[in-house]
Amino acid sequence: MAESAPYPDRLLIEPLARPPRATVSVPGSKSITNRALVLAALTSRGRETFLGNFLDSEDTHVMGRALGELGFALFGEPMVGGVRVGIHSNKPREDRIIPAERADLFVGNSGTTMRFLTAMVSLGHGRYRLDGVPRMRERPIEDLLVALRELGVNARSEGGNGCPPVVVEADGLPGGTLRVKGDVSSQFLSALLMAAPFARGDVVIEVDGELVSRPYVDMTVRMMHEWHLRIAEPSKGRFVVPGNQRPEGLRAGSYLIEPDASAASYFFAAAAITGGRVTVPGLVRHSLQGDVRFVDVLERMGCAVERDPAGITVQGGALRGIDVGMSDISDTVMTLAAVACFAEGSTTIRNVAHIRHKETDRLAALAAELRRLGAEVEERADGLTIAPRPLRGAEVQTYNDHRMAMSLALVGLRVSGVAIDNPACVAKTYPGFFADLEKLRC
């Protein structure tokens, strides 16, 4: 897999001379790629599964390396528009889903890798430790550990504070019934669901309260069905997964990953901010990814959206502020915040308290950096209200958060003097972002 191009410590974003008319192909979805890696590994049993349009990024490299340490082999080959990655078990044994009996895994700041692998290694037979960067050691995971303990797994926070490092001492996953909180991270539920078919007994999971980022759970369920894993939701928030499943895997032996809808949101937002017209091919209305619905929000703000089988196009228009709950598409909160700076009237974003536990406290970081650019921002426990004001150039901080860098760069398409500190943090999910942003100038 390719290494990303180096970035300077500080990157100045030049305003566009004219509204863009562009087509931008974004890389494969990070959320789908990491789920596909887990599902391919769990169902491999010595067979090779190929993942097309594989996202070549820091988060997926971290997942791939960790799977390698767990005894799975990954190899890449080029394909049109990206890379294709194959995966299979290095040491297949009929009674061992996880080949390695011991591993010390470093996951960086990849939340999906930490959560998905914590549940996955519960299927193993041995001792597994998972750790990450200092910020990862501040991200809560106790609810997932409690759930695993309810299923009979010895899973604990090494420091006793409910955050990584995590230690899992496993002898297979027995199965059982448990409840998980719905208001912290949908990744906890997705992690449990992907591991559950390989438990010795049936697993019943009941979600306590409203589930944040529900579309990501729907993505997990749809992908499990594509991998021929049985799962049912007989009533809302109650999932039943038969245990001891031995699926045949993908019939074609390959899986094509969709373009990343969260990445596409930046280019749709660029069209909105500049009054331009931008097309992202390969995304469709009925995508696996809930974030494709970000264009519905732009439509409410005054943009024209065209959806067809080849992709989605956004044409910018006169923007108006809106009041919107974004629990289901919370990875696009920062993108919308950038757009809101150019609308007529205030925009209020609600129901996203959980994004305070991401790569940074995204609500606090957004409020601070938008104020630095001249916007008026009211920060609340679960969201923001952004009142447009005359903006000014500034060097904005990214807090080593890829989405902060990509979202705030959009302001620089209209405002002179906007510079991004630590632009290299985009390598987490989109190493080529700034090169693709330049395509809007063509």
N, C-alpha and C positions, 0 to 999 in steps of 0.2 A: 504494500500500500504506500501511496506517495506521501512525502513530507510536504507540509505547507510552506509557501513562500514566506521569507522573513518580513516582518513589519518594523517600522521605526517605533521609538518609544512614544511618539506623538504624531498623529496624522491629521493634517488640515483638510477639511472637506470644502471644496470649492463649489459655490452655488452654480446651478445649471443656467446656461445662457438662454435656454428656451424650454418650453414644456416637452418632455420626451415622448417619442413614439417608438416603443421598443418591445422586443420579445426577449424574456430572460428565462433560461432553463435553470431551475434550482436543483441542488443535489437531493439524494434520497432522504427519506424521513428518518430522523434519529430515533424517534419513538418506535417506528416499525422495525428499523434495523436491529435495535437491541432486543426487541421481543422476538424477532425472527432468529437471532443467534441463540437465544435460550431455547426456543421451541425446536430448532434444528438439532441442537446438542442433545436435548432430552429424548428426542425420537430417533437419533442417529443409529445406534446399535450396529456400528460398523459400516453403515451405508454413508455415502457422500450426499450432502444436500448443497445445492448451489443457490446463492442469494445474489440476484441481479440488481444493478443500480445501488449497490451497497454504499452507504455513506462513509466516506473516508475522512474521519475526524477524530479529535482527541477522545471523545466519549466512547466511540466505537472501538478505537484502538485499546482503550482501557478494558472494555468488556472482552475483546478478543484475547488479550494477554492473560486475563484472569481465567478464561475458559481453557486456555492452553495449560495453565498451571493445574487445572482440575482434570487434565488428561484428554482434552479434545484437541484435534489438529485442525488448524485453519490454513488455507493457502489462497492466494489471490491471483487473478488473471485479468487483463484489460478487456473491456467491452465498450461498445459504442456508448458514449455519454457517461462513462464511469468505470467501475470495476465490478467483477463478479468474484464472490468469495465462496469457497467450498469449505465445509466443516464435516468432520466425522470423529468418532471415538477412536482414540489411539489404542486403547486396550479393552476392546469390547468383551464384557462378560455378561452372561444372561442375567445374573443376580446382582449386577452392579450398574446402576444408572450413572453414578458419578465415579469415574475410574480411579481418581486419586483418593487416598485415605487420609491425607494430610495436606493442607495448603495454607500459606500466608499470603493473602490477596491484597494488593494495593489498588484502590478504585479511583484515586484522584479526587475530583469533586463531582463525579458522575452519580447522581441520585438514582437513576435507573439501575446502574450496575450494582450499587450497594444494596438496594432493596430487592432486586430480582435475584441476585446471587445469594443473599442471606436466606431466602426461602428455598432456593434451588439446592443449596448444600445440605439442607435438612434431609434430602433424599439419600445422602451419602452415608458412609460408614467410617467415621473417624472424626478428627478435630480440624476445624476450619476457622481461621481468623481473618477478618476483613477490616481494613483501615483505609484512611484517606488523608487528604490535605487538612490543615487546621480548620478551614471552614466546614469540611465534612464532619469533623468532630463536634460541631455545634448544631448539626441538623438532627432533629429528633427521629428515633427509630423504635422507641420502646413499645409503641402500640403493635408493631409487627412482631417484636420479640415476645410480647405477651400472647399474641395469637399463636405463635409457634409452640410456646410452652403449653397452651391449652390443647394442642394436638400431640403432646407428649415428647417434644423436642427440648433438649437442654440448650437454650439460646439466651445469651445475656450480654448486657453492655459491660465491657471490661472495666470501665471506670465507675460503673454504678450510677451514672447520671442520665441514662436513657438515650445516650448518643454513642456513635462509634468511638473507639474500636468495638467490634462485635465478635464474640466467640460462640461458635455453634459446635456442640459435641453431639453427633448424630449416629443413630443406628437404624436408618430408614425412617420414613414418616408414617406413624401408625394410622392416622386418620381421626375423624371425630367431628364434633360440632363446636363452633366458636362464634363469637361476635367481634366485629372490628368497628372502630370509630370511622365515620365517614368524612369528618371535617378536617383531617390533617393532610393526608396524601392519598390519592387514588392509586399510587404505585404500590402501596401496601397490599391492597386488594388484588391488583393485577399480579403481584408476585406470588401470592397464595394460590390464586386460580391456576397459574401456569404449573405450579408444583403439584397441585392436588390430584391430577389424574394418575400420578405415579406413587401415591400413597398406598399402603397395604389395604386400607379400608376406605369407605366412602367419606367424603368431606362435605360438610354443610356449613356455609358461611352466611351469617346474618349481619347486615350493615346497620350499625347503630347511628341514627340521625341521617341528615341529608348528605349525600355523597358529592364531594367536590370533584370537578373535572370528570364528570360521568362519561363523556365521550371517549376518554382514554381507557376506561373499563370496557366500554362497548367495542373498542378496537381490539382489546385483548381477547374478548369472547369470540369475535368474528375470526380472528387469526387462529384461535384454537380450533374452531370448526374447520378452517381450511387445512389444518394439520390433522384432521379426522379425530380430534379429541372430543369426548362427550361432556357436555356441560349444559345445565338448564337453570332458568330463573323462573320458578313457578309463581312467585309473587315478587313484587318490586323489592329489591334489596335482599333477596334470599336466593343464594346460589347453591345448587346441588351438583356435586361432581362425583361420579362413580370412581372408585379407586381401582388400583391394579390394572390400569389400561395398558395395552401394548399395541399402539397404533402402527400402521404400516408406513406412516410418514407421507410425504407428498408423492402423489402418483407419478408426476412428471419429474420428480427429483430436483425441482428448481422452484424458486419463488421470486417474483419481480417486485421490488420495493417501490412504492409510490414516491413522487417528488414531495419534499417536505413542505407541508402547508404553513407551518410556523415561519419557515424561511421565506416562503412566498409572500407572507403578510407584509414584509418590508417593502417589496416592490409594488404591491397594491397600494400601500400607504404613500409611496413616492408619487404615484399617479395622483392620488388625492391631494397631496400637499402642493404639487406643482401645476395641477390642472392638465396633466399629461395623460397618455394612454399607454398602458402596460399590459402585456399578455404573459401569462405563465402557462406553458404547455404541459399537458399530462395530468393536471388536476381536474377533477370532475365534481359535480354537485354531490354525488353519493360516495365521496371518498371515505376511506377508513378513518380519516383524521377529522376530528371535530373542528379543528382550527380553520378548516376551509370556510366555516361560517363567519369568519372575520369579514368577508366581503359583504355579508348581510348588514353588518354594522356600518360599513362604509356607505352602503346604499341608503341607510337611514339618515346618514349625515349629508347626503346630496350627490353622491357619485352614481354613475351609471355602470351597471355590471352586466356583462354578457357571459353566459354559461353555455358551453357547447361540448360535444364529446372530445374535442381536441384540446380543450383547456379553458381557462377563465381570463377575461379581460376586464380591467377597471379603467373607466374614463373619469378623470377628476371633474368636479363641478364646484359650484358655490357651496361651501361647507357650513353646516349649522351644528351647534352643540347638541348633545343628547344626554339622556340619563339611562344607563345600561348596567345590568348585572352581568358579570363576566366570569362567574365561577366555572362554567363549562369550557371557556376558551381563555384561560388565565395566562397562557404563555404569550398571548397577543395584547395583554394589558399595556405594556410599555410601548408597543407600536401605536396603539390607539392614543396614548398620552401625547406622542409626538404629533399626531394628526390634530389633536384637540387644540394645540397651540395656534392653529391657523383657521379655526372655525369662528363663526359669528355666534357669540354667546358661550356660556359655560358648558363643560362636559363633566358629568359625574359618573364615576366608575364604582360599582358596588360589589359586595359579596366575594372579595378576593383576599381575605385576611391570611389565607394559607400561603400566599406568595411571600410573606415575610420570612419563610423558612426555606427559601430557594438558595441559589448561589450567593445571594446577599439578601438583606431585607429590602425587597424590591419596592415597597411602598415608600419607605423612608428615603431610599436612594433616589427614586424618581422625583420625589418632592424637592430634595436638596438640589438636584441637577437642573430641573426645570426652572427653579427659582434663580439659579445661577445664570440661566439664559434669559431671564426677565419675565417669565410667566408668573402668574399669581396662583398659588396652589394651597388648597386646604387638605391636610392629611387627616384621615380618620382611621379608626381601628381596622376597618374592612375595605378601605378604598380611598379615592382621591376625588376632589373637585378641582378642575383646571379652568381658570378664567384667562382667556387670551389677553395679552398685553404686548406692546412693542418689544420685540425680541432683540437681543444683542449677541455678538459673538463672545465666546468664552471657551476655555479649555475645560471640558467636562470629564469628570471622573467616571470610570466604569466599574470600580469595585471588583475587578477581575470577573465580571459577569458579562458573558457574550451577548445577552439580549440588551443590556444597557448600551453596549457599544453600537450595536446595529440599529437600535431604535433612535438614539440621540444623533447618530450620523445623518438621519433623515432631515433633521432641523437644518443642517448645513447645506442642504440642497436649495434652501430659500434664503438663509441668513449668512452673511459674510462673517468670517472669523471664527467659525465653530471648529474646534480641534478635539480629537478623541485621544485621551490618555490611554496607554496600553491597548492599542487596537488589536494586538496579537491574541487577546483573549477570545476572539471569534473562532479560533481554532477548535474550541470545544465542540462546536456543532457545524461550523460553516467556514472552513479555512479560506475559501475563495471569495468571501462576501464582498470585500472592498473592490476586488477586480470586477465582480459582477455589477457592483454599483456604478462603476465607470461606464458600463455598457449603456447607461441611460443618456450619455452624452453623444452617442452615435446618431 
